[in-house]
Amino acid sequence: MLDIKLIREQPELVKDGIRRRGDDPVMVDRVLELDARRRELIFEVEQLKAEKNTASKAVGKIKDPAERAARIAELRAQPDRIPELDRQAAEVEAQLQRALLELPNLPHPDVPVGASEADNIVVRTEGPRREFAFTPLPHWELGEALDIIDFERGVKLSGSRFFVLKGAGARLQRALITWMLDMHINQHGYTEIMPPHVVKEEVLVGTGNLPKFGENLFKIEGVDLTLIPTAEVPVTNLYREEILEPGRLPVYHVAYTPCFRNEQMSAGRDVRGIKRVYQFDKVEMVKFVEPHTSYDELKTLIDNAEDICRALNIPYRLLQLCTADLGVATMKYDLEMYAPGVDEWLEVSSCANFGDYQARRASIRYRPEVNAKPEFVHTLNGSGLALPRVMIAIMENYQRQDGSIEVPEVLRPYMGGVEVISPQGGRR
């Protein structure tokens, strides 16, 4: 949510930011109209209350009982407009809050302007692509041949876009999750959180998933609960409606959760494999920081995610996202791993700074020092990393000519020493 004071005082700056995102700034005028009407109603109510108070005091000073009674009767006979104006003010306030929730965040001035994801900028590419003496296979062929991915039974259980991991496949994903958590906890200083996987509507409003992106959510009918689209949602809201005392910031959290997204997928697009699915696992990093540090914290967040890519020794690239692809962030970067079997760069992490946009929606504040006025924190989050696309990258980059898959060295202790997943299901 944007600061109403900023909208009042610098409407053209806000409109320009919204235009840069490719959105219609007319919504700013609607906010200003509602804000002006709300203030008019509040002023009128306060005037009437002041007049009523003055009249009551004047009546109290009348000494003649008959005259005082007549004056009281006269005041009671006058229509009381205050309840109706209070009702109107509350209605306008609700409309204003809904309008503010619809406003997008403002992009940082350094974010490149773009019309679509095609305008995102490749900042740098790390690591050479692997050379194969054979044509590398896509992960779905490798997975089926090794009997570690079962697509048919996934569809039988839940329909299209679902799959079952088996044996070494399930163990590999579990190893990845545990290793990534351990790295972020032990090397990067995050505290692990294990949050609920369902949340209330107000929690989704707090991170900006509602009201705008409701069609992408899986809501549970009959109750105010929705499956989480990412751990960002419950973890960011841990401190909603709280004031963090001096010395608490920065706060770094990391969480593993399944994620559920009802994304409308194009017919015929990514229908094979495990790249684009309704349910996936992810390790998520979330930061709560002081405003003046947030862009330095974004750099560190990206580096934390890159540490995973580097340790897996898989080629990856860093992209700066343009204004059209920011979501509710002020600045965002993606990490993409190269997968040779499908010959694609696969997004495995988005690292974003939201400024105080989420903090205002969720009312997350901190005191810079003892007895200081509370201020809104800045929130950041980043995938550290997202599955199953990391699984795809591992399978396709570490495949061997005989159809086996070498286990990355960093994961072998988490795989019980297994070095190779072989075609016969054997391990060595």
N, C-alpha and C positions, 0 to 999 in steps of 0.2 A: 504494500500500500504506500502511495506517495504522501508526503507531508502536505496537508491542506494549506499550511502557511506558505509553502513553496509555490503551490498552484495559485494562490491569491496574489502573491507578490511578484512572481515571474511566470505568468501564464504563457508567454511566447517561448520561453526556454523549454517549458514542459511540452508545448505543442511541437516544437522543433524536434525534441527527442522522440516523440511519438511518430512524427513524420519519418524520421530516419529509420524507424523500425518497419515502415511500410503500413502503419495503421492510420486511421482517420482521427485527426485531432479534435473533431467536433465534440467528442465526449468530454473534453476539457471544459467547453462552454456549458455543457449540461451540469457538470460539477459546480461551476461557478454560479450558475443560476440557482441551483438548489442551496448552495452555501449562503448566497445573499438572501434568499427567501427565509431560510432557517434563522438567520441573524435578525431579520426584520421581525419575525414572529416572536423571537425571544425578547427583543427590545420592547415590543408592544406589550407583552405579558409583564415584563418588569415595570413598565410605566404604570400599567393598570394596578399592579400590586402596590406600587409606591403611593398611587392616588388613594387606593383603598385604605392603606395604612395611615395616611395623613388624615383622611376623613374619620377613621376610627378614633384617632388621637383627639381630633377636634370635638367629636361627640363626647368623649370622656371628660372634656373640660367644661361642658355645659352643666350648670348647677341646677337649673330649673328642671325637675323631673318630667314635667309634661312636655316641655320643649325637647328634652333629651329623647323621650319616648317617640315623639313625632319625627325627630330626625332619624332615629334608628329605623322606624317604619319606612321612612322615605328611602333610606339606603338599601333596605331589603327589597323594596319594590323595583329598584333599578336592576336591569338584566345583568347577570354576571357573565362576562365574555371570557373570563380567564380559563375555565375548563375547556371550552371549545378551542381556544387558541393553543392551549397546552397539547390538546389532541392533534391539532394541525402541525404543531412544531415537532411532535414525536413522529408523525407520519413523514414529514419532510426529512427529518434526521435519518429515518430508516432508508428513504430513497437515496439520500446522499451517501450513506454507508455502502449501499449496493452499487452505486455509481463509482465510488472510489475503489471498490474491489474489482471492478471491471477494467480500471486503468492499468496499462502495462508498466513495467519498470522502465526507467530511462537508461539507455545505453551509455557506457563510459565514452568520453570524447575520442578515445583511442581505438574504439571498435570500428572496423571497416564497414562502410555502408554496402548493403547488398540486397538483392531482391529474392534470393533463395539460397539453399545450401550449396548451390553451384558456385556461389561467390565467396565461400569460405577460403581462407588462405593457408597454404601449407607453410608452416614456419620453418620446419626442418625435418629431415628424415634420418633415422638412426639405424645403423646396422645394414650390412649387405644382404641381399636376397640369397637364399641358399641355391646352390647349383645341384641339379639332379642328373644322374646318368640315365634316368628313365622319366617317363611322363608321370608327374605326381597326381595321385588320385584325390578326388574330393572326399571330405570326411564321411559322407553318408555311405560311400562304397567301402571305405576303410572300416567304419564302425560295424557295418553288417557282416563283412568278411571275418572280422575278429570276434563277432558275437558280443560286442560291448554296447551296442545301441540297438534297441528293438523299436522300430517305427510302427510296425503293424500292431503290436499290442498297445502301444501308446494311443493310437487312433481308436482301437477297440475300447479302451478304458474311457477316453475323454474327447475323442473326435480329432479333427485335423489340427495341426500345429502343436501336437503333444507327442512325447516319445518316452521311452523307458531306458535308463542307463542300467547296464548289467555288469556284474563281475568287476573286472579291472577298470571298466569305464566309470562305474559308480565310485570305485575306490580312487581313481584319478581325480575326479571332481571333488571328492571329499578331501583329498590331500591338498589340492589347490586352495580350497577354502581355508583349511587350517593353517597352511603355510602363509597365506596372505595375511590372515589375522595376526599370526605370530610376528610377522615382519612389521606390521603397522604398530603393534603393541610394544614390541621389544626394541625396535630400531627407530621408530618415528614418534614414540611417546603418546600414542592414543590409548584411551581407556575403553575397554570393550563394553558394549551394551547389547543385551538381548531383549529387544522390544516386542510388544504384541504385533501380530501380523494383520490385525484388523483395527480400524480406528474410527472415531466419531467424525461427523461431517465438519465440525468446527476445526478439527485438526488438519483436514485437507484444505480448508480455507486458509489456515495459517501459513501453509507453504506455497499457496498459489495454485494448487491443483483444482480448486473450486473457486468461483463458479465456472471458469472458462473451459476447463478440460474434463468436465464430468463424463463426457461420452467415452473416455478412455478407461473408466473405472469399472470394477466389478462390485456392485452394491449388493448387500445381503437384504433380501426383501423382508419387510415387516419389522426391522429394527434399524436404529441409527448406527450401522456399522458397515464399513467398506473394506475390502481386501486392499492391502497397501500396494501402490505401484512401485515403491522403492522405500528402503529403510530411511531415506532422508525425511520422510513424512513423520513417523513417530519420534525419531531421534531429535529432529529440529524442535519439535513441540515438547520435549522433555521439560523445558524451562518456560513454557508459555505462562503468561500472567504472573511472572516472577521478577524480582529485582535481585540481580547477583551483586553481592557485596564487594567492596574494594579488595583487590588481590585475587579474585576468582578467575579472571580472564588472563590468558586465553584458556578455553576449554576445548579439548580435542576428544572426539568419540569415534569409535569404529564399530560397525555392526554387520553381521551376516544375517540376511533374511532371504526367503523366497520373495519374488516380486510378481505382481499380477497386473497385466495391462491389456485392456480390450481394444487394442489398436486396430483400426480399420485398414486391413491389408489389401493391396491391389491384387486382383485375380491374376494368377499365374506368376506372381512375383515371389521369389524365394520359397517356392512350395516344397523344395527338397531340402533335407537336412535340418539342422537345429539353429539356424541363424536367426530366424524371425518367428518367435513363438509367444504364446499368451502367458506362460509361466516360466520364469527363469530365476537363477540364483545370482546373488550379487553381494560383494563386500563393499560397504559404503563408509566413506570418511566424512565427518561433519565437524565444522569448526564454529565456535562462538568467540568473536574477537572484538577488540576496541576498533572503532572506525578508522583511526589514522594508520592502523597496521594492516588493513584488510587486503590491500593489493600485494603487499609483500607476502602475506599469508597465502594468497592465491598461488604465487610462484612456488612456495614450499609445498603446497598441496599437489601441484602438478609434478614436482620432483618426487614426492612420495609415490605417486602412481607410476611414474617412469621407472622407479627402482624395481618395481615388479616386472616391467617389460625387460629391463636390462638383465635382471637375474635369470629370467627365462631364456635369454639370448635369442629373442625373436625380433626380426626387423619390425620397426614401428615408425610412425610419423606423428608429429604434433601439428594440429590445425587450430588457427584462431577463427572462431565463428563470427560471421558477419551479423549485422543488425537484424536481419530477417530470421536468424536461426538461434536467437538467444533464449527463447522461452521467457522465464521471468527473471533472468539474470541481468546484471549490468555488464558483465564480461564473462566469456566462457571459452574454454579450450577443450578440444577433443583429442584423445589418443586413439590411433588406429593401428592394429597389427596386420601384417601382410599374411595372407593365406594362399599358398601357391596352388593348392588343388582346385580352388574356385577362382583363383587369380583375382582376388579382391582385397581391398583394405577394409578391415572390419573394425567398427567402433567398439572399443573395450572400456573407455572411460570418458566421462564428461566432467570437467572441473570448473566450477562456477563460483563467482562472487555475486551475492544478491544485495549487497549494501544493507540498508536497514529496511528493505521492502518486506521481507518475511517477518522481521522482528516487530514491525508496526502492526502487521496483521495478527500476530500471535502475542503481542504485548510482552516482548522479552527485553528487559532493560538491565542496566548495571549502574552502579555508582562509581564514578572515576576515583573518588576519595571519600573519606568519612564525612558524613553530613552533606555531601554534594547532591545536587539535583540529579535524579536518575536520567540516563540517556539510553537510547536504543542501541543494542549491540549490532554488529554486522555478522551475518551468517554466510558460511561457505560450505559447499559439499563437493565430493568427487568420488567416482567409482574407483574402487581399489583392489580388484578390478571386477568387471561384469562377466558372468558366465551365461550361456555356454560358448560365447565367441572366443574366449581364451582357450577353451577346449578344442575348438575348431583349429585355431592357430597352432596349438601344440601338435595335434594329430597330423595336420598337413605339412608342417615344417619338419617334424621329427620322424616322418614315415621313411621306411627303408624299402629297397627293391623287392624284398620277399613278402611285403605287405605288413610287416611288423612295425611297431611304433616304439622308438626309443623314449624312455622316460627322462625328462630334463633332470640334470644332476641335483638341483636344489630340492626336487620333489621326492627323490629316492628314499630319504629317511622317513618320509611320511607315507611311503608305499611299502614299508617293511623291507627295504633293500631291493625291491624289484627294479631292474634296469631296462627291461624290454617287455613289451606286451606283444606276444607272438600270435601268428595266425591260428595255431592249434589251441589257443587259450592257455598255453603254458607260460610260465613266467621265469625269468632268470636274471 
